[in-house]
Amino acid sequence: MTSSETPTQSYSEKWYWDDRYTNESEPFDWYQKYPSLAPLINLYVPHRNQRVLVVGCGNSAFSEGMVDDGYEDVVSIDISSVVIDTMVKKYSDRPQLKCAFSLSFFWF
């Protein structure tokens, strides 16, 4: 079974995401890209120095967009250590953007 044939039940499995991010390197945003949601984010998180947690960040550019928009402390977490390793390397020159592996946010 390939990633495209995997049932959605696998979305809660770490192996599914590790496999996906090993084979797909292009950024992907599930819902909207940051510029589309920036007006709402800015409305509800108006203070750019407040810490923001992005849960299930994947390889999305959403967190990067927030930093580009002036947010000073963006923490992105994901269940996939593969994607987090990639994001840590990609954003090593951006101290405002921290990426961390976490299993604690996922449902069981």
C-alpha positions as CSV (number, residue, x, y, z in Angstrom):
1,M,0.0,0.0,0.0
2,T,1.5,3.4,-1.0
3,S,1.1,6.6,0.9
4,S,-1.7,7.7,-1.4
5,E,-3.6,4.5,-0.7
6,T,-3.2,4.6,3.0
7,P,-6.5,4.9,4.9
8,T,-7.1,8.0,7.0
9,Q,-6.9,5.9,10.1
10,S,-3.2,5.9,9.6
11,Y,-3.1,9.7,10.1
12,S,-2.7,9.0,13.9
13,E,0.3,6.7,13.3
14,K,3.9,8.1,13.6
15,W,5.1,5.6,11.0
16,Y,2.7,7.1,8.4
17,W,4.1,10.7,8.9
18,D,7.7,9.6,9.0
19,D,7.2,7.7,5.7
20,R,5.3,10.6,4.1
21,Y,8.0,13.2,5.1
22,T,10.8,10.9,4.0
23,N,9.3,10.7,0.5
24,E,7.7,14.1,0.2
25,S,9.9,17.2,0.8
26,E,7.8,20.0,-0.7
27,P,6.0,22.2,1.9
28,F,2.3,21.4,2.3
29,D,-0.4,23.3,4.1
30,W,-3.5,21.3,5.0
31,Y,-5.8,24.2,5.6
32,Q,-4.6,27.6,4.5
33,K,-1.3,29.3,4.0
34,Y,-0.4,31.9,6.6
35,P,-1.1,35.0,4.5
36,S,-4.8,33.9,4.2
37,L,-5.1,33.5,8.0
38,A,-2.9,36.4,9.0
39,P,-5.7,38.9,9.7
40,L,-7.3,36.4,12.1
41,I,-4.0,35.5,13.8
42,N,-3.1,39.2,14.1
43,L,-6.6,39.9,15.6
44,Y,-6.4,37.1,18.3
45,V,-2.6,37.2,18.9
46,P,-1.9,40.9,18.6
47,H,1.3,40.9,20.7
48,R,4.1,39.6,18.5
49,N,6.3,38.8,21.5
50,Q,3.9,36.2,22.9
51,R,4.9,32.5,22.4
52,V,2.8,30.8,19.8
53,L,2.5,27.0,19.6
54,V,1.8,25.4,16.1
55,V,0.6,21.9,16.7
56,G,1.1,19.3,13.9
57,C,3.3,21.7,11.9
58,G,4.5,19.1,9.3
59,N,6.6,20.7,6.6
60,S,4.2,23.6,6.3
61,A,5.5,27.2,5.8
62,F,2.9,28.5,8.2
63,S,5.3,29.0,11.1
64,E,7.8,30.6,8.8
65,G,5.1,33.0,7.7
66,M,4.4,34.0,11.3
67,V,8.1,34.8,11.9
68,D,8.2,36.8,8.7
69,D,5.2,38.7,10.0
70,G,7.1,39.7,13.1
71,Y,6.2,37.0,15.6
72,E,9.2,36.5,17.9
73,D,8.6,33.1,19.5
74,V,7.0,30.4,17.4
75,V,7.2,26.8,18.6
76,S,6.3,24.1,16.0
77,I,5.7,20.5,17.1
78,D,4.9,17.4,15.2
79,I,4.7,13.6,15.7
80,S,7.2,13.0,12.9
81,S,10.8,13.1,14.0
82,V,11.7,13.0,10.3
83,V,10.0,16.3,9.5
84,I,11.2,17.9,12.7
85,D,14.8,17.0,11.9
86,T,14.3,18.6,8.4
87,M,12.7,21.7,9.9
88,V,15.4,22.2,12.6
89,K,18.0,22.2,9.8
90,K,16.0,24.4,7.5
91,Y,15.4,27.1,10.2
92,S,18.7,26.9,12.1
93,D,19.3,30.5,11.2
94,R,15.9,31.7,12.6
95,P,16.1,31.7,16.4
96,Q,12.5,32.9,16.6
97,L,11.3,29.6,15.1
98,K,11.8,26.5,17.2
99,C,10.8,23.0,16.1
100,A,10.4,20.0,18.4
101,F,9.3,16.4,18.2
102,S,6.3,15.6,20.4
103,L,4.0,12.6,20.8
104,S,2.0,14.3,23.6
105,F,-0.4,16.3,21.4
106,F,-1.6,13.3,19.4
107,W,-4.8,11.5,20.1
108,F,-4.9,7.8,20.9
